[in-house]
Amino acid sequence: MIKRICLFVFGLLIMSFGVAFSIKSTFGTTPISSISYSMALCTGIDIGITTFIFNAALIFIQMIILRSHFKPRRLLQFINCFLFGYFTDVALFVVYCLNIPDTLIINIILIFVSIFLIAFGIFVYMPANIAPLPGEGCVESVAIVTGWRFSSIKIAFDTIMVVIAFLMCYFFYTNPFASVNIGTIISAVMVGFTLRQIAKLYNYITGKDISIVNN
């Protein structure tokens, strides 16, 4: 259990740096953090706090969707909310302290660094099987109630988050593309692909068959 907890926390930390690099790139953040980042831009509230608020709201949405099928174990996701929000703040502080040059080539590189870190973070934290991030938990809840495929719901869920984030910045911020941009679309497409490649490479090197659900 201690090993699982360590992997879980380490995976969330890695993912938070992926989010931080996507924000630093100025090409749009990842779908997983697009609404939280839009809330931070529109309100001036710290992104760690908006991340916690948004993810906590997703847990309450799960309660509404699942009703009597909501298991107490899902409340562990509140720990995810706190950790992921806090880690995102720390990661942003570290990334901006690095004084990375703001050039087109560097920003493109940052997008792909972000994609790799998010995919690798998922690869590390998912097998720990502690509790999913609230976004994935919300998708899973819809899948349980409807019987629809998880991957199909995930695509629709990410699309809805991106659209909402864009509308928030369009109506309440000076730049509608501050949160959602080309980097968001690239991340949505490439994270799953990168995750599969990492899992395949690990399986090939170690001979251990670790299956990662393609979200």
C-alpha positions as CSV (number, residue, x, y, z in Angstrom):
1,M,0.0,0.0,0.0
2,I,2.8,2.4,0.8
3,K,4.4,1.8,-2.6
4,R,1.0,2.3,-4.3
5,I,0.5,5.6,-2.4
6,C,4.0,6.8,-3.4
7,L,3.4,6.0,-7.1
8,F,0.0,7.7,-7.0
9,V,1.4,10.9,-5.5
10,F,4.4,10.9,-7.8
11,G,2.2,10.4,-10.8
12,L,0.0,13.4,-9.9
13,L,3.1,15.5,-9.4
14,I,4.4,14.5,-12.8
15,M,1.1,15.4,-14.4
16,S,1.0,18.8,-12.7
17,F,4.4,19.6,-14.3
18,G,2.8,18.6,-17.6
19,V,0.0,21.1,-17.0
20,A,2.5,23.8,-16.0
21,F,4.6,23.4,-19.2
22,S,1.4,23.5,-21.3
23,I,0.5,26.8,-19.7
24,K,4.0,28.2,-20.1
25,S,3.9,27.4,-23.8
26,T,1.1,29.9,-24.3
27,F,-0.4,27.5,-26.9
28,G,-3.3,26.6,-24.7
29,T,-3.5,24.3,-21.7
30,T,-4.5,20.6,-21.7
31,P,-8.2,19.6,-21.7
32,I,-7.8,18.2,-18.2
33,S,-7.0,21.7,-16.8
34,S,-8.7,24.0,-19.4
35,I,-11.7,25.0,-17.3
36,S,-9.6,25.4,-14.1
37,Y,-7.2,27.7,-16.0
38,S,-10.0,29.7,-17.6
39,M,-11.5,30.2,-14.1
40,A,-8.2,31.4,-12.9
41,L,-7.8,33.9,-15.8
42,C,-11.4,35.2,-15.6
43,T,-11.5,35.6,-11.8
44,G,-7.8,36.3,-10.8
45,I,-8.0,33.4,-8.3
46,D,-5.0,31.2,-7.9
47,I,-5.1,28.2,-10.3
48,G,-4.5,25.8,-7.5
49,I,-7.7,26.9,-5.8
50,T,-9.7,26.9,-9.1
51,T,-8.4,23.4,-9.8
52,F,-9.6,22.2,-6.4
53,I,-13.0,23.9,-6.9
54,F,-13.6,22.5,-10.4
55,N,-12.5,18.9,-9.4
56,A,-14.7,19.0,-6.2
57,A,-17.6,20.0,-8.4
58,L,-17.0,17.0,-10.6
59,I,-17.2,14.8,-7.5
60,F,-20.6,16.2,-6.6
61,I,-21.7,15.6,-10.2
62,Q,-20.7,12.0,-9.8
63,M,-23.0,11.8,-6.7
64,I,-25.9,13.1,-8.7
65,I,-25.2,10.7,-11.6
66,L,-24.6,7.6,-9.5
67,R,-27.0,8.3,-6.6
68,S,-27.3,5.1,-4.6
69,H,-24.4,3.6,-6.6
70,F,-22.0,6.2,-5.3
71,K,-19.4,4.3,-3.2
72,P,-17.8,6.0,-0.2
73,R,-14.4,5.1,-1.7
74,R,-15.0,7.7,-4.4
75,L,-14.7,10.4,-1.7
76,L,-10.9,9.8,-1.8
77,Q,-11.0,11.9,-4.9
78,F,-11.2,15.0,-2.7
79,I,-7.6,14.1,-1.7
80,N,-6.8,14.2,-5.4
81,C,-8.4,17.6,-5.7
82,F,-6.1,19.0,-3.0
83,L,-2.9,17.3,-4.2
84,F,-3.4,18.1,-7.8
85,G,-4.3,21.7,-7.1
86,Y,-1.3,22.2,-4.8
87,F,1.1,20.4,-7.1
88,T,0.0,22.5,-10.0
89,D,0.8,25.7,-8.1
90,V,4.2,24.3,-7.1
91,A,4.9,23.2,-10.7
92,L,4.0,26.6,-12.2
93,F,6.2,28.3,-9.7
94,V,9.2,26.0,-10.6
95,V,8.6,26.3,-14.3
96,Y,8.4,30.1,-14.3
97,C,11.5,30.3,-12.1
98,L,13.5,28.5,-14.8
99,N,13.2,31.6,-17.0
100,I,12.6,29.5,-20.2
101,P,12.9,31.7,-23.3
102,D,9.5,32.7,-24.8
103,T,10.2,31.8,-28.5
104,L,8.1,29.9,-31.0
105,I,10.5,26.9,-31.1
106,I,10.8,26.6,-27.4
107,N,7.0,26.8,-26.9
108,I,6.5,24.0,-29.4
109,I,9.0,21.9,-27.5
110,L,7.2,22.7,-24.3
111,I,3.9,21.4,-25.7
112,F,5.4,18.0,-26.4
113,V,7.2,17.9,-23.1
114,S,3.8,18.6,-21.5
115,I,2.2,15.7,-23.5
116,F,4.9,13.3,-22.4
117,L,4.8,14.3,-18.8
118,I,1.0,14.0,-18.6
119,A,1.1,10.6,-20.3
120,F,3.9,9.4,-18.1
121,G,2.1,10.7,-15.0
122,I,-1.0,8.7,-16.0
123,F,1.2,5.6,-16.6
124,V,2.6,6.0,-13.0
125,Y,-0.6,6.8,-11.1
126,M,-3.2,4.6,-12.8
127,P,-1.8,1.2,-11.8
128,A,-1.7,2.3,-8.1
129,N,-5.5,2.0,-8.2
130,I,-6.1,4.4,-5.3
131,A,-8.7,6.8,-6.8
132,P,-9.1,8.3,-10.2
133,L,-8.9,12.0,-10.9
134,P,-12.4,13.5,-10.7
135,G,-12.6,14.1,-14.4
136,E,-12.0,10.4,-15.1
137,G,-14.3,9.5,-12.2
138,C,-17.1,11.6,-13.8
139,V,-16.6,9.8,-17.1
140,E,-16.7,6.4,-15.4
141,S,-19.9,7.4,-13.6
142,V,-21.6,8.1,-16.9
143,A,-20.3,4.8,-18.3
144,I,-21.7,2.9,-15.3
145,V,-25.2,4.4,-15.6
146,T,-25.5,4.4,-19.4
147,G,-23.4,1.4,-20.4
148,W,-21.7,3.4,-23.0
149,R,-18.0,3.0,-23.9
150,F,-15.7,4.8,-21.5
151,S,-13.5,6.0,-24.4
152,S,-16.4,7.5,-26.3
153,I,-17.7,9.3,-23.2
154,K,-14.1,10.6,-22.5
155,I,-13.9,12.1,-25.9
156,A,-17.3,13.9,-25.5
157,F,-16.3,15.0,-21.9
158,D,-13.0,16.5,-23.0
159,T,-14.8,18.2,-25.9
160,I,-17.3,19.7,-23.6
161,M,-14.6,20.9,-21.2
162,V,-12.7,22.6,-24.0
163,V,-15.8,24.3,-25.4
164,I,-16.8,25.6,-21.9
165,A,-13.3,26.9,-21.3
166,F,-13.3,28.7,-24.7
167,L,-16.6,30.3,-24.0
168,M,-15.5,31.4,-20.5
169,C,-12.5,33.2,-21.9
170,Y,-14.5,34.5,-24.9
171,F,-17.1,36.2,-22.7
172,F,-15.1,37.0,-19.5
173,Y,-11.5,37.4,-20.6
174,T,-9.7,39.6,-23.1
175,N,-8.3,36.7,-25.1
176,P,-10.7,33.8,-26.0
177,F,-7.7,31.6,-26.9
178,A,-5.8,32.1,-23.7
179,S,-6.9,28.7,-22.3
180,V,-7.8,26.8,-25.4
181,N,-5.5,26.9,-28.5
182,I,-3.8,24.6,-30.9
183,G,-1.8,23.0,-28.0
184,T,-5.1,21.9,-26.4
185,I,-6.1,20.0,-29.6
186,I,-2.6,18.4,-30.0
187,S,-2.7,17.3,-26.4
188,A,-6.1,15.8,-26.7
189,V,-4.9,13.7,-29.6
190,M,-1.4,12.8,-28.5
191,V,-1.7,12.1,-24.8
192,G,-3.5,8.8,-25.3
193,F,-1.1,7.8,-28.2
194,T,2.0,8.6,-26.1
195,L,0.6,6.7,-23.1
196,R,0.2,3.6,-25.3
197,Q,3.8,3.9,-26.5
198,I,5.2,4.2,-22.9
199,A,3.2,1.2,-21.8
200,K,4.4,-0.9,-24.8
201,L,8.0,0.1,-24.2
202,Y,7.8,-0.8,-20.5
203,N,6.2,-4.1,-21.3
204,Y,9.0,-4.8,-23.9
205,I,11.8,-3.9,-21.5
206,T,10.5,-5.6,-18.4
207,G,8.5,-8.4,-19.8
208,K,5.6,-7.4,-17.6
209,D,2.2,-6.9,-19.1
210,I,0.8,-3.7,-17.8
211,S,-2.5,-2.7,-19.4
212,I,-3.3,1.0,-19.4
213,V,-6.9,1.9,-20.3
214,N,-6.8,4.3,-23.3
215,N,-8.8,7.2,-22.1
